[in-house]
Amino acid sequence: MKRFFLTTFLSLFLIAFLILPIFAGNVVFSQEPQKDSQEVKKAKVLHFTRSQGFEHGPAKLLEDGTTISGNALKKYLAAKNIELVETQDGRLFDGDLSRYDAFTFYTSGNLEEEKGSRNETAHAISADGLKNLFAVVRAGKGFVGIHSATDSHCKQKGEDGIDLYTAFIGARFVSHGPQQVATAIATEPIQIPWVKALPDGKDVVHEEWYAMKQYNKDLHVVLVQQTEGMKGDPYNRPPFPSTWIRKDGNGRVAYATYGHDNKFWEKDDNLKKYGDLIEWSVGRFEWDTTPNLDKVTPNAEQLPPPKPKN
């Protein structure tokens, strides 16, 4: 009798162990792969690299129709579910831009001037094309300027006399000194992932550091260029913004001074600098864009004194 009860008990226990979890959906082999509830929505970015002024190596068209900067960003962003497409044809901006979630510019010179294009596939942006770009960004798209993007301008000017593209990106290039190791210091609060990883909030790297003017008052400065000890007349001035973000209507605009030479684009740590900005521009991150220009760089518009005439 005891053996009968023991056998029955073991049988019932075995049945309960194998059958009940199936109904509960907890048996490992019966589970379907769980879907990430935070699955990232795919985004598409247009990388525009037409040069009318100086043509940087990373923005130069290769034989296959791509660029070094574009290839590097394309590979990096693919892992972030972001597709990047390249063009040097500014006429594209006359068309439907709704297919893109953001735009990256590694450009130089007059965006509206056709003369000076470096190859037969590179073309200027029309006045209407620029207005189209500004409009779609203000409606909610993203924009990220790379290095010489502030060394770009347009013919159209606002009531303040500043060209509309400069007002859009946030500042205008003045000049630069020799490439050198220099320091950019993060402002508080530190929000951007790659900036958070900087030792003591300082980015000490070798770069061609751009000096700029005509800063928008609505900039949220991310990194401040430390000019003390730098070589070259362009840096004979107080600290000034080198990386920033800003809201433009419902859109998001960012700029960083990095990326002058080809080697920059070979390292993931460098690509993350622009990768984070691009992800923010397409809505992946929420960052504070409260203007802080006057607080963190109160003398940003103080340019070097003019050289004495001989």
VEXDREN-2710 file (C-alpha; in Angstrom, 1 decimal):
% VEXDREN-2710
k/r/px/py/pz
1/MET/0.0/0.0/0.0
2/LYS/2.8/2.4/0.9
3/ARG/4.5/1.5/-2.4
4/PHE/1.3/2.3/-4.3
5/PHE/0.9/5.7/-2.6
6/LEU/4.6/6.5/-3.2
7/THR/4.3/5.6/-6.9
8/THR/1.1/7.6/-7.3
9/PHE/2.6/10.6/-5.6
10/LEU/5.7/10.5/-7.8
11/SER/3.6/10.2/-10.9
12/LEU/1.4/13.1/-10.0
13/PHE/4.5/15.2/-9.1
14/LEU/6.1/14.4/-12.5
15/ILE/2.9/15.3/-14.3
16/ALA/2.6/18.6/-12.5
17/PHE/6.3/19.4/-13.1
18/LEU/6.0/18.8/-16.9
19/ILE/2.4/19.8/-17.8
20/LEU/1.5/22.8/-15.7
21/PRO/4.4/25.0/-16.7
22/ILE/3.4/24.5/-20.3
23/PHE/0.0/26.0/-19.7
24/ALA/1.7/28.8/-17.8
25/GLY/4.0/29.4/-20.7
26/ASN/7.1/29.1/-18.5
27/VAL/8.8/26.1/-20.0
28/VAL/12.0/27.2/-21.7
29/PHE/11.5/25.2/-24.8
30/SER/7.9/26.5/-25.2
31/GLN/8.9/30.2/-25.0
32/GLU/9.0/32.5/-28.0
33/PRO/11.9/34.9/-28.2
34/GLN/11.1/38.0/-26.2
35/LYS/10.8/41.2/-28.2
36/ASP/12.5/44.3/-26.8
37/SER/9.8/46.7/-25.8
38/GLN/12.2/49.5/-26.3
39/GLU/13.0/48.5/-29.9
40/VAL/14.6/51.4/-31.6
41/LYS/12.8/52.8/-34.6
42/LYS/14.9/52.8/-37.8
43/ALA/16.1/56.2/-39.0
44/LYS/17.5/57.5/-42.2
45/VAL/20.2/60.2/-42.5
46/LEU/21.4/62.2/-45.5
47/HIS/25.1/62.9/-45.5
48/PHE/25.9/66.0/-47.7
49/THR/29.6/66.6/-48.5
50/ARG/29.7/69.1/-51.3
51/SER/32.7/71.5/-51.1
52/GLN/32.8/74.9/-52.8
53/GLY/35.6/76.1/-50.6
54/PHE/38.5/74.0/-49.2
55/GLU/37.8/70.3/-49.7
56/HIS/38.7/68.2/-46.7
57/GLY/40.0/64.7/-47.2
58/PRO/37.1/63.0/-45.4
59/ALA/34.6/64.9/-47.6
60/LYS/36.3/64.1/-50.8
61/LEU/34.5/61.9/-53.3
62/LEU/36.1/58.5/-53.8
63/GLU/36.0/56.5/-57.0
64/ASP/33.0/54.5/-55.8
65/GLY/31.0/57.6/-55.1
66/THR/31.3/57.5/-51.4
67/THR/33.5/59.5/-48.9
68/ILE/35.7/58.5/-46.0
69/SER/33.5/60.2/-43.5
70/GLY/30.3/58.8/-45.0
71/ASN/31.7/55.2/-45.1
72/ALA/32.8/55.4/-41.4
73/LEU/29.5/56.9/-40.3
74/LYS/27.5/54.4/-42.3
75/LYS/29.2/51.4/-40.7
76/TYR/29.0/52.9/-37.2
77/LEU/25.3/53.9/-37.5
78/ALA/24.2/50.6/-39.0
79/ALA/24.5/49.0/-35.5
80/LYS/22.2/51.8/-34.2
81/ASN/19.5/51.0/-36.8
82/ILE/20.3/54.2/-38.7
83/GLU/20.7/54.1/-42.4
84/LEU/23.1/56.7/-43.9
85/VAL/23.0/57.8/-47.6
86/GLU/25.5/60.1/-49.2
87/THR/25.2/62.9/-51.8
88/GLN/27.1/65.9/-53.1
89/ASP/24.2/67.0/-55.2
90/GLY/22.6/70.0/-53.6
91/ARG/19.7/69.9/-56.1
92/LEU/18.3/67.0/-54.0
93/PHE/17.1/69.6/-51.4
94/ASP/14.6/70.9/-53.9
95/GLY/12.7/67.6/-53.6
96/ASP/10.9/65.7/-51.0
97/LEU/13.0/65.6/-47.8
98/SER/10.4/63.8/-45.7
99/ARG/12.1/60.5/-46.2
100/TYR/15.0/61.6/-44.1
101/ASP/15.0/61.9/-40.3
102/ALA/18.2/64.0/-40.1
103/PHE/20.9/65.7/-42.2
104/THR/24.6/65.8/-41.7
105/PHE/26.7/68.5/-43.4
106/TYR/30.5/68.2/-44.0
107/THR/30.6/71.1/-46.4
108/SER/32.5/74.3/-47.1
109/GLY/32.1/77.5/-49.0
110/ASN/29.0/79.1/-50.4
111/LEU/26.2/76.5/-50.4
112/GLU/24.4/78.4/-53.2
113/GLU/27.3/79.1/-55.5
114/GLU/27.6/76.5/-58.3
115/LYS/31.1/77.6/-59.3
116/GLY/33.9/75.9/-57.4
117/SER/32.2/72.4/-57.1
118/ARG/35.0/69.8/-57.0
119/ASN/33.5/67.3/-59.4
120/GLU/30.7/66.9/-62.0
121/THR/28.3/65.2/-59.5
122/ALA/28.6/68.0/-56.9
123/HIS/26.1/70.8/-57.2
124/ALA/25.0/73.8/-55.2
125/ILE/21.8/74.1/-53.1
126/SER/19.3/76.5/-54.5
127/ALA/17.7/79.3/-52.4
128/ASP/14.5/77.3/-52.3
129/GLY/16.4/74.1/-51.4
130/LEU/17.9/75.8/-48.3
131/LYS/14.5/77.1/-47.3
132/ASN/13.2/73.5/-47.7
133/LEU/15.9/72.2/-45.5
134/PHE/15.3/74.8/-42.8
135/ALA/11.6/74.2/-42.9
136/VAL/11.7/70.4/-42.5
137/VAL/14.2/70.7/-39.6
138/ARG/12.0/73.2/-37.8
139/ALA/9.1/70.8/-38.3
140/GLY/10.9/68.1/-36.4
141/LYS/13.9/66.8/-38.3
142/GLY/17.6/66.7/-37.1
143/PHE/20.7/68.4/-38.4
144/VAL/24.4/67.8/-37.4
145/GLY/27.2/70.0/-38.7
146/ILE/30.7/68.4/-39.0
147/HIS/33.9/70.4/-38.8
148/SER/33.9/72.7/-41.8
149/ALA/30.1/72.9/-41.8
150/THR/30.5/76.3/-40.1
151/ASP/32.9/77.3/-42.9
152/SER/29.8/77.3/-45.1
153/HIS/27.3/80.1/-45.7
154/CYS/24.6/81.2/-48.1
155/LYS/23.6/84.4/-49.9
156/GLN/20.4/85.0/-48.1
157/LYS/20.6/87.2/-45.0
158/GLY/18.3/87.9/-42.1
159/GLU/17.4/91.2/-40.6
160/ASP/20.5/91.2/-38.4
161/GLY/22.7/90.9/-41.5
162/ILE/23.8/87.3/-40.7
163/ASP/23.3/84.8/-43.4
164/LEU/20.4/82.4/-42.8
165/TYR/22.6/79.3/-42.8
166/THR/24.9/80.7/-40.2
167/ALA/21.9/81.5/-38.0
168/PHE/20.7/78.0/-38.6
169/ILE/23.9/76.1/-37.7
170/GLY/24.7/78.4/-34.8
171/ALA/28.0/80.2/-35.7
172/ARG/30.4/81.2/-38.6
173/PHE/33.9/80.1/-39.1
174/VAL/36.6/82.8/-38.8
175/SER/39.9/80.9/-39.2
176/HIS/42.1/78.2/-37.6
177/GLY/45.7/77.9/-36.5
178/PRO/48.0/74.9/-36.9
179/GLN/46.7/71.4/-36.0
180/GLN/47.7/70.8/-32.3
181/VAL/46.8/69.1/-29.1
182/ALA/44.4/71.3/-27.2
183/THR/41.6/71.0/-24.6
184/ALA/37.8/71.4/-24.7
185/ILE/36.0/71.3/-21.4
186/ALA/32.5/70.0/-20.9
187/THR/29.8/72.3/-19.4
188/GLU/27.3/71.2/-16.8
189/PRO/25.1/69.3/-16.9
190/ILE/27.0/66.7/-18.9
191/GLN/24.4/64.8/-20.9
192/ILE/26.1/63.3/-24.0
193/PRO/27.3/59.7/-23.4
194/TRP/30.8/60.2/-24.9
195/VAL/31.3/63.5/-23.1
196/LYS/30.3/61.7/-19.8
197/ALA/33.2/59.3/-20.4
198/LEU/35.8/62.1/-20.7
199/PRO/38.4/62.2/-17.8
200/ASP/37.4/65.1/-15.6
201/GLY/35.2/66.4/-18.4
202/LYS/38.2/67.3/-20.6
203/ASP/38.8/66.3/-24.2
204/VAL/42.5/66.7/-24.8
205/VAL/43.1/65.7/-28.4
206/HIS/45.0/66.6/-31.6
207/GLU/42.8/68.4/-34.0
208/GLU/42.4/71.4/-36.4
209/TRP/40.4/73.6/-34.0
210/TYR/38.0/76.0/-35.6
211/ALA/37.7/79.6/-34.3
212/MET/34.2/81.1/-34.9
213/LYS/32.1/84.1/-34.5
214/GLN/28.4/85.2/-34.7
215/TYR/27.3/82.7/-32.1
216/ASN/23.5/82.3/-31.7
217/LYS/22.3/83.4/-28.3
218/ASP/20.2/80.2/-28.1
219/LEU/23.1/77.8/-28.1
220/HIS/23.4/75.2/-25.4
221/VAL/27.2/74.9/-25.3
222/VAL/28.5/71.4/-24.8
223/LEU/32.2/71.9/-25.0
224/VAL/34.3/75.1/-24.5
225/GLN/37.5/75.6/-26.4
226/GLN/40.4/76.5/-24.0
227/THR/42.5/79.0/-25.8
228/GLU/45.3/79.6/-23.2
229/GLY/48.6/78.2/-24.4
230/MET/47.3/77.4/-28.0
231/LYS/49.5/78.3/-30.9
232/GLY/48.2/80.6/-33.6
233/ASP/46.7/84.1/-33.7
234/PRO/43.1/82.8/-34.1
235/TYR/43.3/81.6/-30.5
236/ASN/44.4/84.9/-29.0
237/ARG/41.0/85.4/-27.5
238/PRO/38.9/84.2/-24.6
239/PRO/37.4/80.6/-24.5
240/PHE/34.6/80.0/-27.0
241/PRO/32.1/77.2/-27.9
242/SER/33.5/74.3/-30.0
243/THR/30.5/71.9/-29.7
244/TRP/26.9/72.8/-29.1
245/ILE/23.2/71.8/-29.5
246/ARG/20.1/73.9/-30.0
247/LYS/16.4/73.6/-30.7
248/ASP/15.1/75.0/-34.0
249/GLY/11.4/75.0/-33.7
250/ASN/10.6/71.3/-33.2
251/GLY/13.9/70.3/-34.8
252/ARG/17.3/69.6/-33.3
253/VAL/20.5/71.1/-34.5
254/ALA/24.1/70.2/-33.4
255/TYR/27.6/71.0/-34.3
256/ALA/31.1/69.7/-33.4
257/THR/34.5/71.0/-34.5
258/TYR/36.1/67.5/-34.9
259/GLY/36.9/65.5/-38.0
260/HIS/39.5/67.4/-40.0
261/ASP/41.7/64.5/-41.2
262/ASN/41.1/60.9/-42.5
263/LYS/42.6/59.3/-39.4
264/PHE/39.9/60.7/-37.2
265/TRP/37.3/58.6/-39.0
266/GLU/39.2/55.3/-38.3
267/LYS/38.4/55.2/-34.6
268/ASP/35.0/54.2/-33.0
269/ASP/35.7/56.6/-30.1
270/ASN/35.7/59.4/-32.6
271/LEU/32.7/58.2/-34.5
272/LYS/30.8/58.1/-31.2
273/LYS/31.2/61.8/-31.0
274/TYR/29.1/62.3/-34.0
275/GLY/27.0/59.1/-33.5
276/ASP/25.6/60.5/-30.2
277/LEU/24.8/63.8/-31.8
278/ILE/23.0/62.1/-34.7
279/GLU/21.1/59.8/-32.4
280/TRP/20.0/62.9/-30.4
281/SER/19.0/64.7/-33.6
282/VAL/16.6/61.9/-34.6
283/GLY/15.0/61.8/-31.2
284/ARG/16.8/58.9/-29.5
285/PHE/17.9/61.0/-26.5
286/GLU/16.4/63.8/-24.5
287/TRP/18.8/66.5/-23.6
288/ASP/18.5/69.9/-22.0
289/THR/18.9/72.7/-24.7
290/THR/18.5/75.6/-22.3
291/PRO/20.7/78.5/-23.8
292/ASN/23.9/78.9/-21.8
293/LEU/26.2/80.8/-24.1
294/ASP/26.4/84.0/-22.0
295/LYS/26.9/81.9/-18.9
296/VAL/29.7/79.6/-20.0
297/THR/31.4/81.7/-22.7
298/PRO/30.5/85.3/-21.9
299/ASN/33.3/86.7/-24.1
300/ALA/32.8/84.3/-27.1
301/GLU/32.5/87.2/-29.5
302/GLN/35.8/88.8/-28.5
303/LEU/38.0/88.2/-31.5
304/PRO/41.8/88.6/-31.6
305/PRO/43.1/92.2/-32.0
306/PRO/43.9/93.2/-35.6
307/LYS/47.5/92.9/-36.6
308/PRO/49.3/96.2/-36.9
309/LYS/49.7/97.4/-40.5
310/ASN/53.3/97.6/-41.8
END
